[in-house]
Amino acid sequence: MAEKKLRMAGVLAGDIGNHPATRIKYGLFFKALARQFELVDICDASLHGAARLWNAIQVFHPNLGRWRKRYWQNNPAFRARSRLASANIRSLGEEVDALMQINLLFDSNWEPSNVPKFIYTDYTAHLSARRPDAGRSPFTPSQFDEWIRMEERAYDRSTHIFTRGKFVRESLLKDYGLSPDKVTAVGGGVSFSSLPEASRGQESEDPIVFFIGRDFYRKGGDILLKAFAIARDAYPRAKLLVMTRDTIPEGLPMKGVELLSSAWDREKLKTYFQKSNLFILPSRLETWGDVLLEAMAYSVPCIGVRESAMPEIIEDGRTGLLVEPESVDDLALAMKKIFGNYALRRKFGIAARQRVEDFFTWDHVVSLMKPKILEEAILF
């Protein structure tokens, strides 16, 4: 007789069936959950219709990037999404044994229920507030205090919290005072149902660098352009592919740079990853790094920085290189080291692909979650 599986529901702010970004980021995670548990439903706590329009009007900002952040991170929207999530959970009645909430843009336990709630997150508001120049914290001081109170309440009422990285786990322990027993870092999975073919760019000795930064400044795009200009003086055949939704500020060096429009289309991204033989992400704030995993899955080595969560993904000197944050000179030196060593680039790329296979699949993530979920659900 087959073992009865624990019945689980998921809840997140996004339509996983119809919104490409949400589906790419979390669709495979929920499929991995469904292989270990009975996945009853995936609830969408995002605002729709008049509520969505009103939220957008209330937080309008002429800068599109800031408007986008304020749309997602404002206190009335947090409360409204929390009420939606709680109503969705109540509608499931006795059909579920546990709940998995993605991130903390709402509190699915706003109206407490008898279902044990697990949170999986890659971010805290405290981390973003430490780097306001990076643009991820849209709050005034009083708004921030209220948001933190709501976060603290949600964490306090949760059964257990899973984080992608140890970097975020440390924030939960230090900034929110959570017990180490309540928070487990489990990593994240690469967003491929099956791993792709290795980059054909490794067949070229000419350096072809790829950068994806929808938030150009936060992702360190300006640092990269300056460093690339220095490295290209020594390697004039080097090319840099820059994908961003932002306008590049005037005055930055653009020789050898090809600008690409931002895209979620997997085939389009595949084209650029397979052309590349180096991926660089000199972010000012990176609480995880899904795009690094994608590059590594294509056997493309990465250069990142020695802070945030990147040292948990890139093994310095084995799968890529880590440089000092915001150091143009350090990044330029690392680029030249890899530009001039075709064999090293291939060695890093092979090791990067193996690291993804060993540690960064969604089945691996869920296998780390499962014992704690079963233990806590039984004890609840």
N, C-alpha and C positions, 0 to 999 in steps of 0.2 A: 504494500500500500504506500502511495506517494506521501512524503512528509508534507504536512500542511504548512504553507508559507505565511509569514506575517503579512498582513494587509497594510499597504502604505499608500498615502496620497501625497502628491507634491503640490507646492504652491509657490508661485513666483510672479513678479510684475512683468508680464509679457505673454503674448500668445505664441506658444511653442509650435502650434500647427501652421500659423500663417505669417509670422514675423521672422524673416530670414536670420537676423542677428541673434534673436533668442533661440531659434532652432539650432543654429550652428554652435552657439556657446553651450547650450544645455541639453539639446536633444539626445546626444549619445550618452550623456550622464544618466538620463532617465531610462534609456534602453538598458544600460548596465544595471541600474537598480531593479528593473523588471526581470532581469535574469536571476536575481537573488530573492526578490520579494514579489508578492502579488500587488502590482501597481494598479490601484483602483481608479485613480483619476489624477489629472494634473490641472490644478485650478489657476486661473488667471486673475491676479489681484490688481491689474492695471485699470486706470480710469478710462471710461468710454463715454461717447456722446456728449451731452451738455456738461457733465462733470469734467471731462477731459478738456473741453474748450474753455471752461471757466478757470480751470487751473492754469492753462497756458496764458490767458489774459491777465490773471492776477500777478504773474511773475515775469511779465514781459521785460525783455532787455534788448536794446538795439544790436548788441553783439550776439550773433547766433549761438556761438559756443557757450556763452554765459547763460543765455536763455535756456538752452538745452539742459544745463546742469541745474538751474533753478527750477525747471519743470519737474525734474525727478527728485530733487532734494529741497523740499520745503515742508514745513510742519503741517499745514492743513492737508496736503496730499498724503503725507505719512498716515495721518489719522483716517482719511477717507479710504485709502488702500487697506488699512488695518480692519476697518469695518467690513469691507468687501470680503477680505480673506476669512474673517471670522464667520460671516454668513455662509460662505462656501463650505466651510468645515462643518457648520451645524447641519447643512443640507445633506451631508453624507451620513449623518446619524451614527448608527452602530456598525457601519460598513468598514471602518478603518481601525487599525490597531496602532498606527503611528503616522506622524506627519513629517515631511521633509520640506523645510522652507529654504528658498534660495536667496541669499543676501538679506540685507536689513533696510529695505526701503519701506517697510511696513512691519506690523506685529501680528502674526496670524493667531496669537493668543490674546488679542486685545480684549475679547470677551472670553475669559478662561473656560477651557473645555477639559474633559477627562482623557483627552488623547495626548500621549507623550509627543512633544515637539522637538525636532532636531533642526538645527540651523547649519547651513553650509555657506560659508562666506569667504570672500577674498579681499575684504576691505573693512576699515573702521573710520568713522568721522574724525576721531582723534588724530589718526595718521595724516589725513588730508589737511587738517588744520595746522599741522606743524610746517607744512610747505604751502602757505597761501599763494606764493608766487607761481606755483605749478598749476593753479586754477581749478582744483577739484573741490574747494570748499566755498560754497556760494552764500554762506550765512553771515548775518550780522552777529555781534556777540550774544545778544539776547536770544536770537533764533538758534544759535549754536547750543546754548545752554539747554533750551527746550528739547532740541533734537537729541542731545546726549541723554537727557532724562528718559526719553522714549526708548532709546537704544538700551539703556541700563535696565529698564523695566522688561523689555523683550528678552534680554539675555538672562535676567533673573528668573523669568518664568519658563525658560526653555529647559528641556531635559538634558541636552548635551549640545555642544557646539563643535562643528568641524570647520577647520580652516584649510585653505589651499596651502599656505606657507607658514613656516615657523615665525616669520616676520610679523604676520598678522596675529598669530597666537600670542606672541609676546606683548603686543598692544592690548589684547584682551585681558591679559594677566595684570599688566602694569597700569594701564589707563582706566580699566573698568573694575579692577579688583577681583576678578573671577578666580576661583580655585583652579589650580593646575589640573585637578582631576576632572574638571568640567569641560576642558578644551583639548581637542586632539588635532594636530596637523596631519592631513592625509594626502596633500598634493593635489594635482589636477591632471586631467587627461587631455591628450591631443585630440583635436576635433576632426578625426578621420575614422570612418567605419573600418577601413583597412589602410595600412600605411602605404604611401605613394612610392613610385619609383624614385631613385636617387636623382638629384639635380644633374642635368647634362652640362651645367655650367662648370662642373669640376673637370670636364674634358678640356677646358680652355685655360691656358696659362695666364691670360689677361684677367686682371681682377674685375669682377662684376659684383658690385655691392648692392644690396637691397635694404630699404628702410620703409617701414610702415608706421605712420604716426598720425592718426586721425586728429589728435591734439598735438599739433606740431611743436609747440614750445615745451609742453610737459614731457613729451617723448624725447626732447633734446635734439630736435632737428637742426636748430641753429648751430649747436656744438658740432654736429656731424658735418655740416657743410663747410665750416671753417677748418676742421681737421682733415677733411677729404681734399681740400684745396692744397694743404701742405703736403699730404701724402702723394697727391697727383703730380706735384712738381718732380718727384723722383720716379713716378710710374705714370707717364703721360697717357698710356693706353687704358688706364683704369676708367671704369664707368660707374655711376651711382644712379640707381633707380629710386626715386622718392615718391611714395604714395601717401597723400594727405588730403584731407578735406579743407584744410585751412589755406589762406593766402600766404605765400612766402614773403616775409618782410623784405623790404628793399635794402640793398647794400650787402647782402650775403653773396659769397662767390658761387657761381652757377656753372662754371666751365666743366664739361664732362657729365653734367647732371641731366637726367630725363625725368620730367614731372609726370606723374600718373594720377588719375582721378581715383578717389577712395572707392573701394568696391568690397561687397560681401560675396560676390559671385565666385564660387570655388574654382571654376575652370579658368577664369581670368587670373586669379591669384596663383593657381598652379603654373600658368605660363611664366609668371615672373619668378617664382621660386625655382623653377627648373632652369631658368636662364642664369641664375645667380650662383656664385661660389663663396659668398660671405654675406652674413646678415648682421647689421649693427643697430643697437638700441641703447643710446646713451641717456636714458630717461632721468628726469629730475625726481620723479616719484613713480614707483612701479611696485604695487602690492602683490603682484604675481608676474605674469608674462606669458600668456597663451601663444602669442606670436613667436616667441622664442622656441616653444615646443614644435610649432608648425615648421619653422626653418630646420630644426634638428631632425624632424621626421623626413625631410628631403635630403638628409646628409649634408646640410649646409651648416658650417661652423658659425658660431656667434661671438660677437664682442658686446659685452655689457659693462655695467659699472659695479664697483664693490660696495653696494649698499642696497637697501630695500630687499626684495626677494630674489634678485637675480643670482646671487651666489648659491642659492638652493637649486637652481636650474643649470647654470653653466659651471662646469668644473674647470677652473682656471688652469690652463696648461695641458688639459686633456681633451675637452670637447670644444674649447674656444679660449678666449682671453677676457679678463676683467681689468678695467682701468679705473683710475681715480675719478670720482664724480665731478662733472663740469670742467674737466681738464682737457682743453683742446690739444695741448702738446702730448699728453699721455695717450690720448686716443689716436693721434696721428702716428706716434711711434708704434703702437700696436697694429695699426693698419699696415704700415710699411713692413712690419715683421711678417705678417701673413701674405701681403701682396708679393713679397719677394721669395716666398718659399712654397712652391706648388705642392711638394710632398707633405709638408706640414699641414697645409690646408686640407688635403685628402685624408690625412691621418685624423685630424680633428673631426672632420665630417663623418667618418666611419664610426668613431667613438660616440659622437653626438646621436647618431641614429640608434646605436645600441642602447644608449641611456634612455631614450624614449621608449624603446621596446621593453626595457626592464622595469622602468619606474613610472612612466607617464601615460598609461592607458586608463580608460575609465573603469575597466574591470578591476585593475589593480587598486584604484581609489576606493571602489565599493567594497573590495575584499578587506580593506583596512577599516572601513566603517562598520561592516556587518557585525562583528562580535560586540561592539559597544551598543549598537542599536538593539540587538537581541537581548543583551544583558539589561539595558535600561528599560526596555519595553516590558520585560518580565517583572522587574522590580517596581515599575510605576504604580 
